[in-house]
Amino acid sequence: MGGSIIHHAPAGRWYIQIYWEGKRYKIWKYNGDPIWHKKTAEKLLSKIRAEIDEGTFQPRSYFPDNPLSLSEYSKQWLQVIDVKPNTLKDYSYSVRRFIIPFFATKDLRNIRYNDIMEFHKWIPRCEKGKYNVVSCLRTMMRWAWRNEDIPRVPPFPKISKGELPEIEYLTLEQQEIVLSNIPERHRPIFMVGMEYGFRIGELRAIQWDCVTDDEVIIRRAFAENQLMESTKTNKKRVYGLTPYVKQILKSMTMTANTFVFTREDGKPYTDKNLNEVWSKACASAGIRKVKLYNAVRHSLGCQLLDRGFEFDKVQKVLGHTNPEMTKRYAKRSNESITQMLIDRRANIVDFRGHLEVKNKITSR
């Protein structure tokens, strides 16, 4: 079981021979490369013996179909993890486009801090994109550690998401103009969404069993057009019905449909349906088009902060678990800030002009 080092003269290479659980194995490569030197073979044998002592030795990990190679392990990981469909989609993209091409057959146990740094530099994406891909790798390695497939998770460098883009949003007046250009049949879902700043997937998933005379409960969400019995944060949120929303719901005809907001065929809206309606309405209204998510959710956050509401209250309205997400809404472009300063000073300038005229009359 201790293993031995053998030199294969015809090939001029070394290999490790080891008996494990009644079978004999010949290991010809170390980290994917042929073993040309005896010292390399000795190093490999010491590593194998340490794994045997720790109970982590897996013969297959030293062969081409190594189950702990990044290319093999990541595929298996994607099949067993329990995450939301959109999260799985993002992970799958990171694995397929970046993790496997970079690491290939590298053993999961041999990834070091420097490998991760090199990987981060190599990823051909913006800073936020790099952050997401490296986060996927870290999540997978933590999962492997919890599953006792690797003895430790290497330290990951602190990586920034980079400068986040400025949030685009609409004022309440701009929202009203666009709403007036949306066909009346489709208008309610947009109106309710703008009133509460719901995520689009949550808005589409509202069912009549979550609407009472006084409240609307957010406990479901669509993700990749799949209805989930939980929200993005896995937390239920309850909102009181405002007079505005009560009037909207009162004007709607309640049918046998499960969903509150439906298309003409009785089925719930898709993201594609809503975006098509939104794009046409923006064009008809002559309002600069912003993403529907921004027009509904981000706009409410910005509007409330512009009105002077406190961060913690806005955070509760939007259901943010991370206060940093709410703070993003406080950022404004230089143009917006300048206009706010001009508006603030406008009345004072008029008042001073009035004083100057009055003083001139008095001094005569």
Residue frames as qw, qx, qy, qz and C-alpha x, y, z in Angstrom:
[[0.000, 0.885, 0.466, 0.000, 0.00, 0.00, 0.00],
 [0.365, -0.712, 0.055, 0.598, 2.99, 2.29, 0.52],
 [0.571, 0.817, 0.036, -0.073, 3.77, 2.43, -3.20],
 [0.698, -0.305, 0.352, 0.544, 7.04, 2.41, -5.09],
 [0.253, 0.820, -0.228, -0.460, 8.96, 4.43, -7.66],
 [0.792, 0.093, 0.538, 0.274, 9.85, 2.64, -10.90],
 [0.057, 0.633, -0.394, -0.664, 11.93, 3.80, -13.85],
 [0.800, 0.446, 0.398, -0.055, 10.70, 2.79, -17.29],
 [0.454, -0.412, 0.461, 0.642, 13.89, 2.65, -19.35],
 [0.413, 0.384, 0.650, 0.510, 12.36, 2.44, -22.87],
 [0.047, 0.879, 0.394, 0.265, 10.36, 5.63, -22.29],
 [0.406, 0.271, -0.279, 0.827, 12.97, 7.29, -20.12],
 [0.388, -0.552, -0.026, -0.738, 10.27, 8.16, -17.63],
 [0.031, 0.068, -0.850, 0.522, 9.35, 7.34, -14.06],
 [0.557, -0.387, -0.410, -0.610, 6.03, 6.16, -12.69],
 [0.347, -0.307, 0.647, -0.605, 4.43, 5.31, -9.37],
 [0.558, -0.122, -0.778, -0.261, 3.12, 1.83, -8.74],
 [0.273, -0.208, 0.582, -0.738, 0.67, 1.39, -5.91],
 [0.294, -0.283, -0.903, -0.135, -1.74, -1.27, -4.69],
 [0.264, -0.046, 0.317, -0.910, -5.04, 0.07, -3.44],
 [0.693, 0.107, 0.376, -0.605, -8.10, -1.90, -2.36],
 [0.778, 0.081, 0.622, 0.030, -6.93, -5.03, -4.19],
 [0.669, 0.706, 0.189, 0.133, -5.99, -3.29, -7.43],
 [0.606, -0.276, 0.190, 0.721, -2.67, -2.22, -8.89],
 [0.290, 0.936, 0.187, -0.075, -2.34, 1.26, -10.32],
 [0.634, -0.007, 0.176, 0.753, 0.43, 2.81, -12.41],
 [0.049, 0.943, 0.219, -0.246, 0.54, 6.58, -12.27],
 [0.701, 0.243, 0.244, 0.625, 2.54, 8.08, -15.11],
 [0.182, 0.632, 0.138, 0.740, 1.79, 11.78, -14.78],
 [0.348, -0.488, -0.476, 0.644, 2.00, 14.45, -12.12],
 [0.124, 0.666, 0.163, -0.717, -0.21, 17.54, -12.58],
 [0.683, 0.666, 0.181, -0.239, -0.84, 16.37, -16.12],
 [0.330, 0.791, -0.505, -0.099, 2.84, 16.17, -17.13],
 [0.907, 0.121, -0.383, 0.124, 5.07, 13.09, -17.67],
 [0.630, -0.745, 0.205, 0.073, 7.42, 12.28, -14.77],
 [0.681, 0.634, -0.301, 0.206, 10.90, 12.78, -16.23],
 [0.182, 0.572, -0.611, 0.516, 12.88, 13.08, -12.99],
 [0.540, -0.192, -0.786, 0.230, 13.19, 10.83, -9.97],
 [0.078, -0.088, -0.471, 0.874, 12.76, 13.76, -7.55],
 [0.476, -0.057, -0.183, -0.858, 9.41, 14.52, -9.14],
 [0.678, -0.147, -0.686, -0.219, 8.38, 10.89, -8.66],
 [0.396, -0.131, -0.704, 0.574, 9.46, 11.00, -5.02],
 [0.173, 0.014, 0.209, -0.962, 7.44, 14.17, -4.49],
 [0.616, -0.099, -0.406, -0.668, 4.37, 12.55, -6.04],
 [0.625, -0.147, -0.762, 0.082, 4.74, 9.39, -3.94],
 [0.178, -0.091, -0.576, 0.792, 4.98, 11.50, -0.76],
 [0.390, -0.021, -0.036, -0.920, 1.80, 13.31, -1.77],
 [0.682, -0.116, -0.599, -0.404, -0.04, 10.03, -2.39],
 [0.500, -0.125, -0.762, 0.391, 1.07, 8.62, 0.96],
 [0.050, 0.042, 0.381, -0.922, -0.15, 11.78, 2.72],
 [0.563, -0.059, -0.262, -0.782, -3.54, 11.41, 1.02],
 [0.655, -0.124, -0.743, -0.066, -3.72, 7.79, 2.13],
 [0.300, -0.113, -0.666, 0.674, -3.02, 8.82, 5.72],
 [0.228, 0.097, 0.190, -0.950, -5.68, 11.54, 5.52],
 [0.401, 0.364, 0.821, -0.181, -8.19, 9.19, 3.91],
 [0.389, 0.719, 0.065, -0.572, -8.56, 11.39, 0.80],
 [0.161, -0.353, 0.768, 0.509, -6.69, 9.25, -1.75],
 [0.737, 0.483, 0.324, -0.344, -8.60, 8.62, -4.98],
 [0.589, -0.125, 0.615, 0.510, -6.65, 6.74, -7.67],
 [0.443, 0.666, 0.536, 0.270, -8.88, 8.09, -10.44],
 [0.042, -0.968, -0.056, 0.241, -7.77, 11.62, -9.62],
 [0.338, -0.605, 0.533, 0.485, -4.40, 10.81, -11.25],
 [0.438, 0.192, 0.772, 0.418, -5.87, 9.68, -14.56],
 [0.029, 0.155, 0.411, 0.898, -7.41, 11.56, -17.55],
 [0.395, -0.551, -0.561, -0.476, -10.97, 11.02, -16.27],
 [0.271, -0.036, -0.601, 0.751, -10.05, 12.48, -12.90],
 [0.206, -0.726, -0.640, -0.148, -13.35, 13.22, -11.09],
 [0.357, -0.769, -0.206, 0.489, -11.61, 16.08, -9.27],
 [0.366, 0.078, 0.335, 0.865, -10.39, 17.79, -12.42],
 [0.189, 0.360, 0.185, -0.895, -12.11, 21.13, -12.96],
 [0.369, 0.124, -0.571, -0.723, -13.57, 19.98, -16.26],
 [0.422, -0.220, -0.871, -0.120, -15.21, 16.90, -14.71],
 [0.198, -0.344, -0.693, 0.602, -16.07, 18.20, -11.27],
 [0.170, 0.224, 0.058, -0.958, -17.73, 21.42, -12.45],
 [0.448, -0.067, -0.628, -0.633, -20.10, 19.49, -14.73],
 [0.446, -0.311, -0.830, 0.121, -21.15, 17.21, -11.90],
 [0.129, -0.267, -0.459, 0.837, -21.50, 20.16, -9.54],
 [0.295, 0.061, -0.207, -0.931, -23.92, 21.93, -11.87],
 [0.517, -0.178, -0.736, -0.399, -26.12, 18.83, -11.91],
 [0.505, -0.359, -0.741, 0.258, -26.47, 18.48, -8.13],
 [0.114, -0.076, -0.339, 0.931, -26.62, 22.04, -6.76],
 [0.032, -0.696, -0.717, -0.003, -29.99, 23.41, -5.70],
 [0.135, -0.334, -0.038, 0.932, -30.23, 27.03, -6.86],
 [0.456, 0.658, 0.280, -0.530, -32.70, 29.27, -8.66],
 [0.765, 0.463, 0.390, 0.220, -32.89, 28.74, -12.47],
 [0.319, 0.929, -0.081, 0.171, -31.36, 32.13, -13.29],
 [0.401, -0.760, 0.511, 0.021, -28.49, 31.47, -10.87],
 [0.804, -0.031, 0.567, 0.176, -27.89, 28.06, -12.47],
 [0.627, 0.731, 0.197, 0.183, -27.87, 29.73, -15.86],
 [0.029, 0.945, -0.309, 0.102, -25.19, 32.21, -14.72],
 [0.612, -0.512, 0.599, 0.061, -23.08, 29.45, -13.12],
 [0.830, 0.274, 0.459, 0.159, -23.34, 27.29, -16.25],
 [0.462, 0.871, -0.013, 0.164, -22.17, 30.19, -18.40],
 [0.215, -0.856, 0.465, -0.062, -19.18, 30.87, -16.12],
 [0.741, -0.262, 0.612, 0.084, -18.20, 27.20, -16.09],
 [0.780, 0.450, 0.403, 0.164, -18.59, 26.64, -19.82],
 [0.429, 0.872, 0.018, 0.234, -17.03, 29.87, -21.09],
 [0.028, 0.858, -0.402, 0.319, -14.29, 30.53, -18.55],
 [0.634, -0.549, 0.513, -0.183, -13.59, 27.98, -15.79],
 [0.920, 0.091, 0.368, 0.094, -13.21, 24.88, -17.98],
 [0.646, 0.718, -0.060, 0.252, -11.26, 26.62, -20.79],
 [0.007, -0.846, 0.438, -0.303, -8.76, 28.05, -18.30],
 [0.509, -0.512, 0.649, -0.239, -8.27, 25.21, -15.81],
 [0.645, 0.291, -0.637, -0.304, -9.12, 22.24, -18.08],
 [0.848, -0.153, -0.507, -0.013, -8.02, 19.05, -16.29],
 [0.136, 0.469, -0.569, 0.661, -6.30, 20.73, -13.36],
 [0.476, -0.338, -0.788, 0.196, -7.04, 18.94, -10.09],
 [0.325, -0.818, -0.248, -0.405, -9.36, 20.87, -7.81],
 [0.751, -0.603, -0.118, 0.242, -7.07, 20.10, -4.87],
 [0.676, -0.054, 0.113, 0.726, -4.10, 21.73, -6.57],
 [0.143, 0.806, 0.249, 0.517, -5.61, 25.19, -7.13],
 [0.513, -0.327, -0.313, 0.729, -3.66, 27.86, -5.29],
 [0.021, -0.813, -0.234, 0.532, -4.02, 31.57, -4.64],
 [0.116, -0.482, 0.468, 0.731, -1.73, 32.42, -7.55],
 [0.172, 0.243, 0.864, 0.406, -3.81, 30.28, -9.93],
 [0.063, 0.771, 0.614, -0.156, -6.91, 32.26, -8.98],
 [0.090, -0.753, 0.074, 0.648, -5.08, 35.57, -9.51],
 [0.149, -0.218, 0.703, 0.661, -3.93, 34.45, -12.96],
 [0.134, 0.482, 0.849, 0.173, -7.46, 33.30, -13.74],
 [0.023, 0.822, 0.384, -0.421, -8.89, 36.67, -12.74],
 [0.082, -0.602, 0.349, 0.714, -6.45, 38.50, -15.02],
 [0.165, -0.023, 0.844, 0.510, -7.25, 36.15, -17.91],
 [0.252, 0.590, 0.750, -0.159, -11.05, 36.43, -17.83],
 [0.178, 0.152, 0.379, 0.895, -11.99, 38.61, -20.84],
 [0.186, -0.749, -0.604, -0.197, -14.82, 40.49, -19.14],
 [0.082, -0.741, 0.115, -0.656, -15.41, 43.78, -17.35],
 [0.015, 0.346, -0.723, 0.597, -14.68, 43.98, -13.62],
 [0.672, -0.088, 0.349, -0.648, -18.22, 43.01, -12.61],
 [0.888, 0.247, -0.290, -0.259, -18.14, 40.09, -15.05],
 [0.454, 0.399, -0.724, 0.333, -14.78, 38.93, -13.65],
 [0.307, -0.287, 0.600, -0.681, -16.21, 39.20, -10.13],
 [0.836, 0.026, 0.099, -0.540, -19.18, 36.98, -11.03],
 [0.822, 0.316, -0.471, -0.038, -17.01, 34.28, -12.64],
 [0.274, 0.369, -0.734, 0.500, -14.52, 34.13, -9.75],
 [0.513, -0.211, 0.445, -0.703, -17.44, 34.05, -7.30],
 [0.908, 0.117, -0.181, -0.360, -18.78, 31.02, -9.15],
 [0.647, 0.339, -0.637, 0.247, -15.42, 29.25, -8.76],
 [0.060, -0.336, 0.651, -0.678, -15.31, 30.12, -5.05],
 [0.736, -0.105, 0.197, -0.639, -18.85, 28.82, -4.52],
 [0.894, 0.199, -0.372, -0.150, -17.97, 25.54, -6.24],
 [0.473, 0.351, -0.685, 0.429, -14.81, 25.05, -4.18],
 [0.329, -0.285, 0.535, -0.724, -16.63, 25.76, -0.93],
 [0.875, 0.010, -0.029, -0.483, -19.23, 23.20, -1.95],
 [0.779, 0.297, -0.543, 0.098, -16.45, 20.67, -2.65],
 [0.133, 0.369, -0.686, 0.612, -14.96, 21.33, 0.78],
 [0.594, -0.175, 0.367, -0.694, -18.31, 20.89, 2.56],
 [0.930, 0.148, -0.144, -0.305, -18.78, 17.67, 0.60],
 [0.666, -0.539, 0.502, 0.115, -15.34, 16.55, 1.83],
 [0.851, 0.484, 0.112, 0.171, -13.99, 16.21, -1.71],
 [0.484, 0.589, -0.280, 0.584, -11.09, 18.58, -0.99],
 [0.589, -0.343, -0.525, 0.509, -9.31, 19.16, 2.34],
 [0.199, -0.586, -0.209, 0.757, -9.34, 22.98, 2.13],
 [0.391, 0.848, 0.323, 0.152, -10.42, 25.99, 0.12],
 [0.567, 0.097, -0.019, 0.818, -7.55, 28.21, -1.02],
 [0.070, -0.631, -0.274, 0.722, -7.65, 31.88, -0.01],
 [0.403, 0.669, 0.489, 0.389, -9.42, 33.98, -2.61],
 [0.289, 0.023, -0.039, 0.956, -8.22, 37.52, -3.32],
 [0.153, 0.663, 0.456, -0.574, -10.49, 40.46, -2.56],
 [0.268, 0.214, 0.603, 0.720, -11.92, 41.39, -5.92],
 [0.198, 0.402, 0.226, -0.865, -13.89, 44.52, -6.68],
 [0.498, 0.577, 0.647, -0.006, -16.98, 44.64, -8.85],
 [0.340, 0.208, 0.320, 0.860, -15.55, 47.81, -10.34],
 [0.171, 0.184, 0.146, -0.957, -17.42, 51.05, -10.77],
 [0.298, 0.466, 0.830, -0.070, -21.08, 50.18, -11.06],
 [0.123, 0.372, 0.463, 0.795, -22.93, 51.96, -13.85],
 [0.203, 0.033, 0.277, -0.939, -25.14, 54.88, -12.95],
 [0.231, 0.409, 0.867, -0.167, -28.73, 53.86, -12.34],
 [0.138, -0.156, -0.417, -0.885, -31.16, 55.09, -14.97],
 [0.036, 0.453, 0.815, -0.361, -34.63, 55.90, -13.73],
 [0.035, -0.543, -0.478, -0.690, -37.79, 57.82, -14.54],
 [0.152, -0.060, 0.404, -0.900, -39.52, 60.50, -12.53],
 [0.318, 0.387, 0.782, -0.370, -43.11, 59.97, -11.47],
 [0.414, 0.649, 0.025, -0.638, -44.21, 62.40, -14.18],
 [0.261, 0.453, -0.732, -0.437, -42.31, 60.46, -16.86],
 [0.140, 0.067, 0.984, -0.091, -43.81, 57.18, -15.65],
 [0.400, 0.528, 0.532, -0.527, -47.31, 58.64, -15.95],
 [0.388, 0.614, -0.313, -0.612, -46.65, 59.79, -19.51],
 [0.169, 0.265, -0.913, -0.261, -45.49, 56.34, -20.58],
 [0.237, 0.227, 0.888, -0.323, -48.39, 54.66, -18.76],
 [0.459, 0.563, 0.231, -0.647, -50.85, 56.76, -20.72],
 [0.450, 0.537, -0.534, -0.473, -49.39, 55.26, -23.90],
 [0.059, -0.114, 0.991, -0.032, -49.81, 51.65, -22.74],
 [0.467, -0.267, -0.619, -0.572, -53.02, 49.96, -23.92],
 [0.538, -0.446, 0.255, -0.668, -55.57, 49.94, -21.12],
 [0.950, -0.081, -0.247, -0.174, -55.74, 46.14, -21.18],
 [0.798, 0.128, -0.384, 0.446, -52.07, 45.88, -20.16],
 [0.030, 0.729, -0.209, 0.651, -51.80, 48.96, -17.96],
 [0.718, -0.643, 0.002, -0.268, -52.62, 47.49, -14.48],
 [0.923, -0.157, -0.096, 0.339, -49.51, 45.31, -14.14],
 [0.484, 0.418, -0.111, 0.761, -47.25, 48.28, -14.90],
 [0.278, -0.721, 0.002, -0.635, -49.15, 50.60, -12.55],
 [0.834, -0.543, -0.031, -0.091, -49.00, 48.20, -9.60],
 [0.852, 0.067, -0.107, 0.509, -45.35, 47.45, -10.28],
 [0.284, 0.544, -0.096, 0.784, -44.45, 51.14, -10.23],
 [0.503, -0.728, -0.052, -0.463, -46.43, 51.73, -7.04],
 [0.835, -0.531, 0.145, -0.016, -44.44, 49.16, -5.04],
 [0.118, 0.767, -0.625, -0.088, -41.22, 48.77, -7.01],
 [0.901, -0.114, 0.407, -0.102, -41.68, 45.01, -7.32],
 [0.231, -0.360, 0.784, 0.450, -39.15, 42.89, -9.18],
 [0.541, 0.242, -0.411, -0.693, -40.61, 41.96, -12.56],
 [0.405, 0.035, -0.911, -0.068, -40.51, 38.23, -11.79],
 [0.003, 0.237, 0.766, -0.597, -42.40, 38.84, -8.53],
 [0.379, 0.303, 0.051, -0.873, -44.95, 41.07, -10.23],
 [0.524, 0.167, -0.651, -0.524, -45.74, 38.48, -12.87],
 [0.373, -0.034, -0.919, 0.122, -46.13, 35.77, -10.20],
 [0.288, -0.028, 0.479, -0.829, -48.75, 37.51, -8.02],
 [0.261, -0.284, -0.877, -0.286, -51.77, 35.22, -7.59],
 [0.427, -0.570, -0.225, -0.665, -55.19, 35.99, -6.17],
 [0.776, -0.453, -0.424, 0.111, -54.47, 33.92, -3.07],
 [0.554, -0.132, -0.232, 0.789, -51.92, 36.58, -2.14],
 [0.051, -0.305, -0.109, -0.945, -54.33, 39.51, -2.42],
 [0.157, -0.531, -0.764, 0.331, -56.74, 40.46, 0.38],
 [0.023, 0.907, 0.390, 0.160, -58.89, 43.52, 0.96],
 [0.276, -0.952, 0.103, 0.086, -55.98, 45.23, 2.67],
 [0.430, -0.636, 0.573, 0.287, -52.74, 43.51, 1.67],
 [0.815, 0.504, -0.270, -0.093, -50.70, 42.05, -1.16],
 [0.726, -0.515, 0.443, 0.108, -48.20, 39.33, -0.28],
 [0.529, 0.676, -0.499, -0.123, -45.05, 38.69, -2.31],
 [0.679, -0.408, 0.603, -0.093, -44.03, 35.08, -1.84],
 [0.823, 0.255, 0.462, 0.209, -43.54, 33.73, -5.37],
 [0.064, 0.758, -0.342, -0.551, -41.44, 34.72, -8.36],
 [0.878, 0.472, 0.074, 0.020, -40.78, 33.70, -11.94],
 [0.314, -0.680, 0.557, 0.358, -37.18, 32.80, -12.76],
 [0.003, 0.260, -0.817, -0.515, -36.39, 31.98, -16.38],
 [0.601, -0.042, -0.363, -0.711, -40.17, 31.60, -16.91],
 [0.549, -0.167, -0.814, 0.097, -40.30, 28.94, -14.20],
 [0.473, -0.698, -0.064, -0.534, -42.64, 29.67, -11.30],
 [0.429, 0.150, -0.725, 0.518, -40.85, 29.43, -7.96],
 [0.539, -0.688, -0.468, -0.133, -42.62, 29.11, -4.62],
 [0.555, -0.596, -0.136, 0.564, -40.18, 31.60, -3.11],
 [0.220, 0.973, -0.025, -0.068, -38.73, 35.02, -3.85],
 [0.584, 0.638, -0.375, 0.334, -35.18, 35.93, -4.83],
 [0.036, -0.566, 0.601, -0.563, -34.27, 36.41, -1.16],
 [0.460, -0.175, -0.869, 0.048, -36.40, 33.45, 0.00],
 [0.035, -0.252, -0.586, 0.769, -38.35, 35.86, 2.20],
 [0.026, 0.688, 0.690, 0.226, -42.05, 36.69, 2.10],
 [0.109, -0.047, -0.128, 0.985, -42.93, 40.40, 2.02],
 [0.010, 0.680, 0.731, -0.057, -46.29, 41.95, 2.90],
 [0.101, 0.069, 0.099, 0.988, -47.49, 45.33, 1.64],
 [0.236, 0.543, 0.585, -0.554, -50.61, 47.24, 2.57],
 [0.359, 0.555, 0.595, 0.457, -52.85, 48.15, -0.37],
 [0.094, -0.243, -0.047, 0.964, -52.60, 51.84, -1.15],
 [0.458, 0.580, 0.377, -0.558, -55.74, 53.70, -2.33],
 [0.321, 0.592, -0.497, -0.548, -54.13, 53.86, -5.79],
 [0.107, 0.180, -0.963, -0.171, -53.72, 50.07, -6.00],
 [0.317, 0.323, 0.788, -0.418, -57.15, 49.41, -4.48],
 [0.477, 0.611, 0.058, -0.629, -58.68, 51.45, -7.28],
 [0.285, 0.463, -0.733, -0.409, -56.68, 49.54, -9.90],
 [0.032, -0.003, 0.997, -0.067, -57.70, 46.14, -8.54],
 [0.384, 0.439, 0.575, -0.574, -61.31, 47.27, -8.20],
 [0.473, 0.594, -0.195, -0.621, -61.40, 48.23, -11.87],
 [0.187, 0.323, -0.888, -0.268, -60.12, 44.79, -12.91],
 [0.848, -0.073, -0.138, -0.507, -62.48, 41.94, -13.56],
 [0.356, -0.417, 0.823, -0.151, -61.59, 38.97, -11.40],
 [0.765, 0.220, -0.449, -0.405, -61.78, 35.77, -13.41],
 [0.966, -0.249, 0.040, -0.064, -61.13, 32.12, -12.65],
 [0.631, 0.571, -0.391, 0.351, -57.48, 32.71, -13.46],
 [0.770, -0.405, -0.286, 0.400, -54.96, 31.90, -10.77],
 [0.478, -0.041, -0.007, 0.877, -52.78, 34.89, -11.64],
 [0.042, 0.741, 0.336, -0.580, -53.83, 38.49, -11.05],
 [0.226, 0.725, -0.280, -0.587, -52.20, 39.87, -14.20],
 [0.666, 0.112, 0.710, 0.198, -52.73, 37.87, -17.38],
 [0.003, -0.183, 0.556, 0.811, -52.59, 38.22, -21.13],
 [0.606, 0.116, -0.170, -0.768, -55.62, 37.94, -23.38],
 [0.676, 0.074, -0.703, -0.207, -55.24, 34.15, -23.43],
 [0.771, -0.572, -0.080, -0.266, -55.44, 33.97, -19.63],
 [0.866, -0.035, -0.234, 0.440, -51.79, 33.05, -19.16],
 [0.410, -0.804, -0.020, 0.431, -49.38, 35.10, -17.04],
 [0.363, 0.907, -0.207, -0.054, -47.18, 37.64, -18.81],
 [0.875, 0.001, 0.002, 0.485, -43.65, 36.73, -19.83],
 [0.362, -0.594, 0.105, 0.710, -40.69, 39.11, -19.66],
 [0.277, 0.094, 0.596, 0.748, -40.78, 39.30, -23.44],
 [0.017, -0.725, -0.645, -0.241, -44.46, 40.32, -23.45],
 [0.292, -0.862, -0.253, 0.328, -43.93, 43.13, -20.95],
 [0.404, -0.433, 0.296, 0.749, -40.78, 44.44, -22.61],
 [0.239, 0.340, 0.644, 0.642, -42.50, 44.63, -25.99],
 [0.125, -0.846, -0.506, -0.111, -45.39, 46.63, -24.54],
 [0.420, -0.755, -0.057, 0.501, -42.97, 48.87, -22.62],
 [0.429, -0.149, 0.427, 0.781, -40.76, 49.60, -25.65],
 [0.126, 0.551, 0.613, 0.552, -43.71, 50.60, -27.82],
 [0.258, -0.877, -0.400, 0.067, -45.13, 52.85, -25.10],
 [0.459, -0.587, 0.100, 0.660, -41.80, 54.65, -24.60],
 [0.324, 0.099, 0.533, 0.776, -41.51, 55.26, -28.32],
 [0.035, -0.708, -0.599, -0.372, -45.09, 56.57, -28.54],
 [0.371, -0.861, -0.271, 0.218, -44.58, 58.84, -25.53],
 [0.418, 0.786, -0.170, 0.422, -41.28, 60.21, -26.81],
 [0.565, -0.759, 0.301, -0.123, -39.66, 59.31, -23.47],
 [0.246, 0.594, -0.766, 0.030, -36.10, 58.02, -23.42],
 [0.907, -0.131, -0.345, -0.203, -36.27, 54.28, -23.04],
 [0.164, -0.544, 0.755, -0.327, -34.83, 52.74, -19.87],
 [0.311, 0.000, -0.950, -0.038, -34.98, 49.08, -19.01],
 [0.577, -0.511, -0.424, -0.475, -38.34, 48.01, -17.62],
 [0.700, -0.354, -0.492, 0.378, -36.68, 46.82, -14.38],
 [0.315, -0.023, -0.181, 0.931, -35.19, 50.30, -13.94],
 [0.236, -0.354, -0.283, -0.859, -38.43, 52.01, -14.85],
 [0.683, -0.503, -0.435, -0.302, -40.35, 50.04, -12.23],
 [0.791, -0.445, -0.308, 0.285, -38.01, 49.12, -9.37],
 [0.540, -0.022, -0.097, 0.836, -35.04, 51.48, -9.59],
 [0.026, -0.536, -0.230, -0.812, -37.30, 54.44, -10.31],
 [0.583, -0.712, -0.327, -0.216, -39.25, 54.02, -7.08],
 [0.742, -0.368, -0.200, 0.524, -36.04, 53.85, -5.04],
 [0.377, 0.158, 0.078, 0.909, -34.66, 57.01, -6.64],
 [0.218, -0.633, -0.338, -0.662, -37.97, 58.86, -6.36],
 [0.662, -0.669, -0.337, 0.021, -38.30, 58.09, -2.64],
 [0.653, -0.280, -0.099, 0.697, -34.73, 59.20, -1.90],
 [0.199, 0.369, 0.221, 0.881, -35.24, 62.36, -3.96],
 [0.404, -0.701, -0.332, -0.484, -38.24, 63.10, -1.75],
 [0.098, -0.629, 0.504, -0.583, -36.03, 62.82, 1.33],
 [0.911, -0.317, -0.065, -0.254, -37.13, 59.44, 2.68],
 [0.399, -0.677, 0.618, -0.033, -34.56, 57.68, 4.85],
 [0.327, 0.424, -0.816, -0.220, -32.38, 54.88, 3.49],
 [0.144, -0.044, 0.953, -0.263, -33.61, 52.24, 5.92],
 [0.550, 0.402, 0.452, -0.575, -37.24, 52.92, 5.01],
 [0.574, 0.569, -0.366, -0.462, -36.52, 52.75, 1.27],
 [0.118, 0.347, -0.930, -0.014, -34.59, 49.54, 1.88],
 [0.364, 0.150, 0.827, -0.402, -37.64, 47.99, 3.57],
 [0.607, 0.521, 0.105, -0.591, -39.95, 49.08, 0.77],
 [0.561, 0.567, -0.525, -0.299, -37.74, 47.43, -1.86],
 [0.972, -0.191, 0.097, -0.099, -36.92, 44.38, 0.26],
 [0.510, 0.652, -0.507, 0.238, -33.15, 44.78, -0.09],
 [0.878, -0.414, -0.170, 0.168, -31.20, 42.44, 2.18],
 [0.651, -0.065, -0.010, 0.756, -28.01, 44.40, 1.48],
 [0.032, -0.872, -0.243, 0.424, -28.15, 48.14, 2.32],
 [0.292, -0.388, 0.457, 0.746, -25.46, 48.81, -0.30],
 [0.229, 0.403, 0.757, 0.461, -28.04, 48.09, -2.98],
 [0.036, -0.879, -0.466, 0.088, -30.24, 50.87, -1.64],
 [0.315, -0.718, 0.108, 0.610, -27.32, 53.30, -1.39],
 [0.415, 0.087, 0.597, 0.681, -26.72, 52.91, -5.12],
 [0.133, 0.762, 0.585, 0.245, -29.94, 54.84, -5.71],
 [0.254, -0.866, -0.126, 0.412, -28.43, 57.88, -4.02],
 [0.442, -0.242, 0.433, 0.747, -25.90, 58.26, -6.83],
 [0.442, 0.818, 0.303, -0.208, -26.72, 60.81, -9.47],
 [0.663, 0.401, 0.189, 0.603, -24.96, 62.05, -12.57],
 [0.313, -0.222, -0.096, 0.918, -23.16, 65.41, -12.45],
 [0.125, -0.299, -0.440, -0.838, -25.87, 66.80, -14.71],
 [0.488, -0.597, -0.607, -0.193, -28.61, 65.71, -12.29],
 [0.522, -0.470, -0.377, 0.604, -26.74, 67.13, -9.30],
 [0.190, -0.006, 0.123, 0.974, -26.18, 70.44, -11.06],
 [0.278, -0.447, -0.518, -0.675, -29.86, 70.70, -11.92],
 [0.546, -0.596, -0.572, 0.139, -30.81, 70.01, -8.29],
 [0.420, -0.342, -0.198, 0.817, -28.54, 72.85, -7.14],
 [0.002, 0.177, 0.327, 0.929, -29.99, 75.21, -9.73],
 [0.414, -0.550, -0.606, -0.397, -33.55, 74.33, -8.68],
 [0.542, -0.520, -0.492, 0.441, -32.65, 74.87, -5.02],
 [0.309, -0.279, -0.048, 0.908, -31.25, 78.34, -5.68],
 [0.092, 0.451, 0.578, 0.674, -33.95, 79.45, -8.15],
 [0.297, -0.811, -0.490, -0.119, -36.42, 80.83, -5.60],
 [0.513, -0.615, -0.112, 0.588, -33.68, 82.58, -3.63],
 [0.345, 0.025, 0.354, 0.869, -32.44, 84.38, -6.75],
 [0.084, -0.632, -0.553, -0.537, -35.94, 85.57, -7.52],
 [0.457, -0.784, -0.383, 0.173, -36.36, 86.77, -3.93],
 [0.495, -0.418, 0.056, 0.760, -33.09, 88.70, -4.01],
 [0.206, 0.293, 0.464, 0.810, -34.06, 90.32, -7.30],
 [0.259, -0.767, -0.519, -0.273, -37.27, 91.45, -5.68],
 [0.530, -0.685, -0.208, 0.454, -35.34, 92.89, -2.72],
 [0.443, -0.104, 0.231, 0.860, -32.99, 94.81, -5.01],
 [0.006, 0.529, 0.497, 0.687, -35.89, 96.42, -6.82],
 [0.427, -0.788, -0.441, -0.040, -37.64, 97.23, -3.54],
 [0.573, -0.492, -0.088, 0.649, -34.46, 98.79, -2.05],
 [0.305, 0.165, 0.331, 0.878, -34.02, 101.00, -5.10],
 [0.187, -0.685, -0.492, -0.504, -37.57, 102.30, -4.74],
 [0.561, -0.724, -0.337, 0.218, -37.11, 102.92, -1.01],
 [0.562, -0.314, 0.031, 0.765, -33.85, 104.84, -1.48],
 [0.220, 0.501, 0.378, 0.747, -35.41, 107.36, -3.86]]
